[in-house]
Amino acid sequence: MIKDKKSVSGHQDSGRHETKSHKVVVSKDGPYIVSGGLPLAKEIIKTDNEGISVGLSKGEKYPAQETYALCRCGGSKSKPFCDGTHAKVGFDGTETASRKKYITQAEKIEGPGYMLTDVPDFCAVARACHQAGGIWRLAEESDDPASKKLAAKIAGDCISGRLVVWDNETGEPIEPKLEPSASLIEDPQKGVSGSIFLKGGVPVESSDGKKYETRNRVTLCRCGMSDNKPFCDGSHISCGFNDGDKSIN
């Protein structure tokens, strides 16, 4: 049983190192304005022979900057940074994502050891959830210690935070410990560049000045095509988005 207000707050705070300086602001029809010296790097999806994600490998690190603007329209010639292309092409960056809290949107899959919560709208199609026959099966078999441990690991590998497992005994979420940072996801197996992976509870502020729920793991769209802006919905795959990274050519 999920605890009420305490558990929801715990889900947002779990695994993150509190900071008041890091922030991402979604500008109206423009870039993401990142402040507070948030570290930026690339991470590459690693897959097995069946194309299932088995983790992320480290890629290029970008020089530290106190403030920077990340392209949101997908058209910048200076990716990942904004070069003003959004204004030239008339980019429509209207934010369509729900402002409801994660837990109120979530489907709940009851298991004997864990409960799994799932918000499909957040899916960034990174495919970690398909490991070991699928996170959903593992949650249903979470009375088995090995399945329970694996379910927690795989749910924590979900970069978008779509999937969370909750301990039935404590009512608390099981979240990975993540330092605040931003990663540009590359997906060589699909031949595309993916989302912006925000880790460690980085606040995201809408162009109207209101904040989205702060969560340990979220993914932002950087191809400009998501139907759930500012969050990623996997559209980078269908549109073949490529930020110029040589690893996916």
C-alpha positions as CSV (number, residue, x, y, z in Angstrom):
1,M,0.0,0.0,0.0
2,I,1.5,3.3,-1.0
3,K,1.6,5.9,1.8
4,D,-0.3,9.0,1.0
5,K,1.3,12.4,1.0
6,K,4.5,11.2,2.7
7,S,5.1,8.6,0.1
8,V,4.4,10.9,-2.8
9,S,6.9,13.4,-1.4
10,G,9.3,10.6,-0.8
11,H,9.1,9.6,-4.4
12,Q,10.0,13.0,-5.6
13,D,12.9,13.4,-3.1
14,S,14.2,9.8,-3.0
15,G,17.6,9.4,-4.5
16,R,18.3,13.1,-5.1
17,H,20.7,15.4,-3.5
18,E,18.9,18.6,-2.5
19,T,20.0,21.6,-4.4
20,K,18.4,25.0,-4.8
21,S,20.5,26.2,-7.7
22,H,20.0,23.7,-10.5
23,K,17.0,24.5,-12.6
24,V,15.6,24.0,-16.2
25,V,13.2,26.6,-17.5
26,V,11.2,25.8,-20.7
27,S,11.1,29.0,-22.7
28,K,8.1,29.8,-24.8
29,D,8.6,28.2,-28.3
30,G,12.3,28.3,-27.5
31,P,15.1,26.4,-25.8
32,Y,15.6,24.9,-22.3
33,I,17.4,27.4,-20.2
34,V,19.6,25.4,-17.8
35,S,21.1,27.2,-14.8
36,G,23.1,26.4,-11.7
37,G,26.1,24.8,-13.4
38,L,24.2,21.5,-14.1
39,P,26.8,19.0,-15.5
40,L,26.1,18.0,-19.1
41,A,27.3,14.9,-20.9
42,K,26.3,12.2,-23.4
43,E,25.2,8.7,-22.5
44,I,24.8,5.8,-24.9
45,I,22.2,3.1,-24.7
46,K,23.8,-0.3,-24.5
47,T,21.9,-3.2,-25.9
48,D,22.1,-7.0,-26.0
49,N,21.8,-9.2,-29.1
50,E,18.0,-8.9,-29.0
51,G,18.1,-5.1,-28.9
52,I,17.1,-4.8,-25.3
53,S,18.7,-2.0,-23.3
54,V,21.0,-3.3,-20.7
55,G,22.3,0.1,-19.4
56,L,24.0,3.3,-20.3
57,S,27.7,3.9,-21.1
58,K,29.4,7.2,-20.6
59,G,30.0,9.5,-23.6
60,E,31.4,13.0,-24.2
61,K,31.4,15.4,-21.3
62,Y,30.8,19.1,-22.1
63,P,32.7,21.9,-20.5
64,A,31.1,23.3,-17.3
65,Q,28.9,26.3,-17.8
66,E,26.9,28.1,-15.1
67,T,24.0,28.7,-17.6
68,Y,23.4,27.4,-21.1
69,A,20.5,26.9,-23.6
70,L,19.7,23.5,-25.0
71,C,17.9,23.2,-28.3
72,R,14.3,22.1,-28.0
73,C,13.1,22.4,-31.6
74,G,15.6,19.9,-33.0
75,G,16.8,22.2,-35.7
76,S,19.9,23.9,-34.3
77,K,23.1,23.6,-36.2
78,S,24.9,23.9,-32.9
79,K,23.3,20.9,-31.1
80,P,22.9,20.3,-28.3
81,F,22.9,24.1,-27.8
82,C,20.4,26.6,-29.2
83,D,21.4,28.8,-32.2
84,G,18.1,30.6,-32.6
85,T,16.7,28.3,-35.3
86,H,13.4,28.0,-33.4
87,A,12.6,31.6,-34.2
88,K,13.5,31.2,-37.9
89,V,11.3,28.1,-38.4
90,G,8.4,29.2,-36.2
91,F,8.7,26.3,-33.8
92,D,5.6,25.6,-31.9
93,G,6.8,24.4,-28.5
94,T,3.4,24.5,-26.8
95,E,3.5,22.4,-23.6
96,T,0.9,19.7,-23.5
97,A,2.0,17.5,-20.6
98,S,-0.3,17.1,-17.6
99,R,0.5,19.1,-14.5
100,K,-0.9,16.3,-12.3
101,K,1.4,14.5,-9.9
102,Y,2.9,11.3,-11.1
103,I,1.1,9.1,-8.6
104,T,-2.3,10.4,-9.7
105,Q,-1.6,9.5,-13.3
106,A,-0.1,6.1,-12.6
107,E,-1.5,2.7,-13.4
108,K,-0.9,0.3,-10.5
109,I,0.3,-3.3,-10.9
110,E,0.0,-5.1,-7.5
111,G,2.7,-7.7,-6.7
112,P,3.3,-9.8,-3.6
113,G,6.5,-7.9,-2.7
114,Y,6.4,-4.7,-4.7
115,M,3.8,-2.6,-6.4
116,L,4.7,-1.2,-9.8
117,T,3.4,2.2,-10.9
118,D,3.4,3.0,-14.6
119,V,2.7,6.2,-16.5
120,P,2.9,5.3,-20.2
121,D,2.8,9.0,-21.3
122,F,6.3,9.4,-19.9
123,C,7.8,6.6,-22.0
124,A,11.1,7.6,-23.7
125,V,11.4,4.2,-25.5
126,A,14.8,3.5,-23.9
127,R,13.7,-0.2,-23.5
128,A,15.2,-1.0,-20.2
129,C,11.9,-2.3,-19.0
130,H,12.1,-5.4,-21.4
131,Q,15.0,-7.0,-19.5
132,A,14.5,-10.4,-18.0
133,G,11.1,-10.9,-19.6
134,G,9.7,-7.5,-18.6
135,I,9.4,-5.4,-15.5
136,W,5.6,-6.2,-15.3
137,R,6.2,-9.9,-14.9
138,L,8.9,-9.4,-12.3
139,A,6.7,-7.2,-10.2
140,E,4.0,-10.0,-10.3
141,E,6.7,-12.4,-9.1
142,S,8.2,-10.1,-6.5
143,D,7.7,-12.7,-3.7
144,D,10.8,-14.3,-5.1
145,P,13.9,-12.5,-3.7
146,A,15.8,-12.6,-7.1
147,S,12.8,-11.3,-9.0
148,K,12.3,-8.6,-6.4
149,K,15.8,-7.4,-6.6
150,L,15.8,-7.4,-10.4
151,A,12.5,-5.6,-10.5
152,A,13.9,-2.7,-8.4
153,K,17.0,-2.5,-10.6
154,I,15.1,-2.5,-13.9
155,A,12.6,0.1,-12.7
156,G,15.4,2.3,-11.6
157,D,17.0,2.0,-15.1
158,C,13.9,3.6,-16.6
159,I,15.4,7.0,-17.5
160,S,12.0,8.7,-17.9
161,G,10.7,7.7,-14.5
162,R,7.7,6.1,-16.1
163,L,8.2,3.0,-13.9
164,V,8.6,3.0,-10.1
165,V,8.5,0.1,-7.7
166,W,7.1,0.5,-4.2
167,D,7.9,-1.7,-1.3
168,N,4.7,-3.2,0.0
169,E,5.9,-3.3,3.6
170,T,7.0,0.3,3.9
171,G,4.9,1.9,1.2
172,E,8.0,3.7,0.0
173,P,9.4,3.9,-3.5
174,I,12.7,2.3,-4.4
175,E,14.7,4.9,-6.3
176,P,18.4,4.9,-7.4
177,K,20.7,7.5,-5.9
178,L,21.4,10.0,-8.7
179,E,23.6,13.2,-8.6
180,P,21.9,16.2,-10.3
181,S,23.0,16.2,-13.9
182,A,21.7,16.2,-17.5
183,S,22.6,13.5,-20.1
184,L,22.0,13.6,-23.9
185,I,20.9,10.1,-24.7
186,E,22.2,8.4,-27.9
187,D,20.6,5.2,-29.2
188,P,22.9,3.5,-31.8
189,Q,20.7,0.4,-32.0
190,K,17.8,2.5,-33.3
191,G,20.1,4.9,-35.2
192,V,18.8,8.0,-33.4
193,S,19.6,10.6,-30.8
194,G,17.2,10.4,-27.8
195,S,16.0,12.6,-25.0
196,I,17.6,14.8,-22.4
197,F,17.8,12.7,-19.2
198,L,17.5,14.9,-16.1
199,K,18.7,13.1,-13.0
200,G,18.6,13.7,-9.3
201,G,15.6,15.9,-8.8
202,V,16.3,18.9,-11.1
203,P,13.3,21.3,-11.1
204,V,11.6,21.9,-14.4
205,E,9.7,25.2,-14.8
206,S,7.1,25.8,-17.5
207,S,7.1,28.8,-19.8
208,D,4.2,30.1,-17.8
209,G,6.3,30.2,-14.6
210,K,4.7,27.2,-12.9
211,K,6.8,24.2,-11.9
212,Y,6.2,20.6,-12.9
213,E,6.5,18.0,-10.2
214,T,10.2,17.6,-9.3
215,R,11.2,13.9,-9.8
216,N,14.4,11.9,-9.5
217,R,14.2,10.8,-13.2
218,V,12.6,12.7,-16.1
219,T,13.3,12.9,-19.8
220,L,12.8,16.1,-21.9
221,C,12.1,16.2,-25.7
222,R,14.9,17.5,-27.9
223,C,13.7,16.5,-31.3
224,G,10.7,19.0,-31.2
225,M,8.2,16.3,-32.1
226,S,6.8,15.0,-28.8
227,D,3.1,15.1,-28.2
228,N,3.8,15.4,-24.5
229,K,6.0,18.5,-24.4
230,P,8.2,19.3,-22.6
231,F,8.7,15.6,-21.9
232,C,9.9,12.9,-24.3
233,D,7.4,10.5,-25.8
234,G,9.8,8.5,-28.0
235,S,9.1,10.6,-31.2
236,H,12.8,10.9,-31.8
237,I,12.7,7.3,-33.1
238,S,9.8,7.8,-35.6
239,C,11.2,11.1,-36.9
240,G,14.8,9.7,-37.1
241,F,16.3,12.5,-35.0
242,N,20.1,12.8,-35.2
243,D,22.1,15.5,-33.4
244,G,25.2,14.7,-35.4
245,D,26.7,12.1,-33.0
246,K,29.0,9.9,-35.0
247,S,28.2,6.8,-32.9
248,I,24.7,6.6,-34.5
249,N,25.6,7.2,-38.1
